[in-house]
Amino acid sequence: MTFYRKLLPTDLNVYRDHLLRLSSQDRYARFCGFKTDESIAAYCRGIDWRFTIMVGCFVRGELRAVAELRTEPKVWPGEGELAVSVEREFQGQGIGSGVVRRIMTVARNRQLRRLMLICMISNRRMQAIVRKFLGTLECDSGEATGWIEMPWPNQLSLMQEALDNSAALVNGVLDQWQGRSEEMPVPSAA
């Protein structure tokens, strides 16, 4: 079963484990540079949840893709920085676009006017996501900066986020229930 939901501070270890499963190339693409296991753990410990919202895609109960939105109202008023990570074996299946689409709804509903995404020029997947969502790209010094303009929130976008939250709750309960039912012994026919 595949489902999307917002990550909470209690999901920090799950997020860290996801980042640690990224291949060295995918780590380089995600962070625009090399990251060791220790530096990824330090990065996760340093997340300021007041200004960070994440949407993850869970496949069979494991976090496999994340869109991370960072806002700093004093530094970037009305803007947010977007970062995306998708584990290698789950790339090319649309889940990267799925987490981005959902985080864009969240950003829109928080009245962010523009999202920024920085990636290496060689990161064609991220550039394709920016183009898919009608963003613009600027290239300079080995990096590409993507900008996605956000419309104002409306009743439909607010309802979409509410539905995503509700679906995540139901899927989470079903996933836990399914995990427990798999652990239960099957009664024998006597």
N, C-alpha and C positions, 0 to 999 in steps of 0.2 A: 504494500500500500504506500502511495506517495501523498504527502500533504505538506502544506506550507503553514508556517506560523511565525509570529514575532518571537524573538528570543528574549529571555529575561536574565537579570543578573545571576539567577540560580543556574542558568545554562552555560556559565562561563567555562566550565571544564569540558562540556560537550563542544563548544566553539573552539577551544584550544585544541582538542583532539582532532577536530576537522582540519584546522590549519596545519597540524603536524602531519596529517595524512597527505597533504599536497606534495606533489613531486617537486624536486628542486627547481625545475623550470617553471612550474605553476607558482611556487613561492616567490621566485624572482619576478614573475609577472604581477602577482598580487601586491607585492611591497615595493616594486620598482628597484629591487636590489636583493642581494643574498640575505637570507635569514637562517640562523641556526635554531635548533630546538629551544635553546635557552632564551634567545632573543624573541622568539614567538611567545614563549611563556611570559616573559617580561612585558611584551606588548599587550597581552591579554590582561595581565594584572593592572596595567595602566589605563584601561578603558574607563572613561568617565561616563557612566550610564545616564547622567543628567542630560548629556548632549549627544548620546548615541542611541540609535534605533536600528535593530537588525531584524531581517526576515530570513528565515531559513527554510530549506526544502529537506524534508525527512523522507528517506526511502527505506522501507522496511525497518523503521524505528531509528535509523542512523542519519545524522545530519550530514548531507552531502554537498550542499551549496548554500551560500550566504550572500545577501546584499547588505552592506553596512553603510548606514547614513550617519555622518557626523555633522553636527551643527555647532556653531560657535556664534551666538547672536551678536556678541561684541566685535568679533573679528570678521564674520561674514554675515552681516544682517540680511535676512531674506534669502540666504543661500545655504546649500549643504554640499558636503563632499561625499561622493559615492565610491565605494569599493566593492568588488565582487570576487568571490572565490568559488570555484566548482572543481571538485575532485576529478582527476583525469578520466576515470572510467565512466563518468556521468556527463562529460562534455558532449556537445552536439545533440543533446536530447531535448533541448528547450527549457531545462530547469533554470539556467542562468537568466534567460528572458523572463521566466516566471517569477523569480525573486526580485528582479529589477522592476517589473510591472507592479508588483505589490508594494515595494518600497516607494515607488513613485506616487502611488495613491496615498500612502502615509505622509509623504513630504507635501503633497498637494493639500491634504487636509490640515496640515500645520502651517499653511499659508507660505511655504517656501516658494519663491518665485523662480529659482534657478538651481539646478544641480550641476556640480562640476565633477568630472572624473579624469584623473591623470593616469596615463598608462605609457608603457614603452611603445615606441613606434612599431616595433615588431609584434605587438600584441593585437593582432587582427581581430580576434574574437571580441575584445572589448570595444574596439572601434566599430565593429558591426553592430553591437548592441546600441551604441550611441546613435548610429545612423538609423537603426530600426525604430527608435523612439524619436526620430526627427530632430536629433541634436546636430550641433555643428562641431567640427574638429579643427584645432589649430595645432600645427606641428612646429617644434622648436627644440634644438639641441638634444635629439634622441628621444624626446618625450612628445606624446600627443595629449592635448587637453581637450576634453569633450565638454560641451555645455548643452544641457537640456532645459529648455524653457518650460515652466510649469503653468498650467491654467489655474484660475482660482478654484477653490473647492465649490462643489455644488451638492445638491441632495443625493445625486447618483454616486458621487465619489465617497460621500460619507456613508451611504448605505453599503457600498462595495467593501469598505474597510470593516464595517460592522459584520457583514456576512463572512468575510475572511476570518475575523476573530471567532465568530460562532462556529464555523466549520473547523477551525483549528481545535477548539475545545472539544467538539464531538469526536474528531479524529484522534485526539490525544486520549480520550477516555476509551475509545474503541481499541486503540493500540495497546493500552495497558490491559484491558480486558482480554484481548487476544493473547498477549504474552502470558497472562495468568492461566488461561484455559489450556495453553500448550504445556504448561508445567504440571497440570493436574493429571493424576493417574487415570487411565481409562479403566472403568470397571470391567471385570471379566465376566463372561457369561457362565454362570454356575448351574 
